[in-house]
Amino acid sequence: MTKTLVTKLINALQINDQNIVYTEQQKNHTYHELKAKVFRFADFLTTNYPNSRPILVFGDHQFEMIVTFLGCVLTGHPYIPVDSASGIERIKSILTTADPQAILLISDFPFTQTYLGNRPLINRQQLQQIFQQPESTFQPKRIAEQTPFYILFTSGTTGSPKGVPISHANLNLFLEWLLSPTFSIPEKANFLGQVPYSFDVSNMYWLPAILRGGTIKALFHQEVENFASLFQRLPQLDLDVFVGTPSLAEMLLLSQDFCQAKMPHLKLFLLCGEELTVKLATKLTKRFPQSRIFNTYGPTEATVAVSAWQVQPEKISTVKRLPLGTAEPQVKLLVCDDHQLPVPTGQPGEIIISGPCVSAGYLNNPQKTKAAFFTLNDQPAYHTGDLGYFDQAGLLNYLGRKDFQIKLHGFRIELDEVRAALEQSSLIKQAVAIPKYGSDRRPSHLVGLIIPTDSTADHQSLIKQIRQDLAGKIMPYMLPSQFIFQRSFPLSPNGKIDVKRLIKEVNS
Ligand code: AMP
């Protein structure tokens, strides 16, 4: 019988005792300390909040984040991680949807506290008092496997964020796959802890780190924003495992020290959250020739990631885009037409995910749940809104977001495909393709936002060279008629290129 996630976590806290579990701003915390604090916090919750309603945890990358997450989980309370960089509108929307029972302020709340209503607030000082209570008597009880472990709010830049409850069973399945020989995550490894806890890709580092007796090398927002000190510190982190978005890897590549010679133990890359481009994969394999690099794919609604492909250096020089790979065990990936019927190999369609990885549906939102979730062969299923196809080798491939598909002069164009095509030019370091809308609200032409390889080149002659370089390589209707040069692209709070913001900016 598979062990429950709670059993596995408690076991990990017990057996690793004096090992370091968390490093934050030069401070180390042991498993012993983690267990002691988790149990005292669990005591506090059992006494004060005997039911199991959700608890909101507001913060950055403090050690107390994982302490309180685990305390909530052991007592059956789903936690809602809310990043300290969140805007007030997002926070208000989350409070309305989830109505948490209590709010933990691990970071100071930067807005007036009246927004939080009259819910009980627990701040860092109160937490320290809870941690100083005498010896804990906490006895873990059995938590039903369908209980939500966490509730994550989606980061859509338009519309209200949707709450996605992920159960203990959902997460246990994902972690079993992640800790299987497919990825061969080493024991006692050092994991990069940069991804915000409010983004589900964070579950690719903090939970496997604990279950493998490893260490989370946490980086606060401020530390990541200061490139000079970040790049200096990077090699000192002695990382074994990189977890993050391709945009984060791209940013770290700006440092010449982000390479195998300076980071000899960094042998595993788990990339997720947005497309891993051929260009970036090529750069990473050159900088880290001894590393295994995985392109993993999945939406929050299906628990972090559901497919993976290990980058093969000999293959990436022959393809335009990288495969998303094969599904995790027990999960079925389908590519379907508009009637939810699977299309033949090679044909494009929407990617549907079905199996025990799929969430029960959006929190308190039956309308959005009905639109995105359904049942397929008695299994929960989810419409990803992503386009893809299966190739002859049975690998899933990505074609872009359904909502980033436009019609231009009668041609159906995937914006991500244009981006991938532009990046074939050695003159372009990174690109994003954006539709420019006319007064009739229909796309009038394509705009290529470009970060050039040579930032000093003259823009007019560069445009001419790019056109010449790409002639014959991409369909003429996919070549943007306008180019805008940029130094960098804005990132969403989750660290992905914020395409929706760029569309807004170009059209404002
Ligand atoms: P989120 O729920 O924020 O993790 O976003 C999930 C979405 O990110 C997916 O539906 C995809 O559109 C995109 N995504 C995640 N991983 C990948 C990947 N490896 N390649 C391409 N797109 C990805």
Boltz pocket constraint, residues with backbone or C-beta under 6 A from the ligand:
constraints:
  - pocket:
      binder: B
      contacts: [[A, 155], [A, 200], [A, 271], [A, 272], [A, 273], [A, 274], [A, 275], [A, 276], [A, 295], [A, 296], [A, 297], [A, 298], [A, 299], [A, 300], [A, 301], [A, 304], [A, 324], [A, 384], [A, 386], [A, 398], [A, 401], [A, 494]]
      max_distance: 6.0
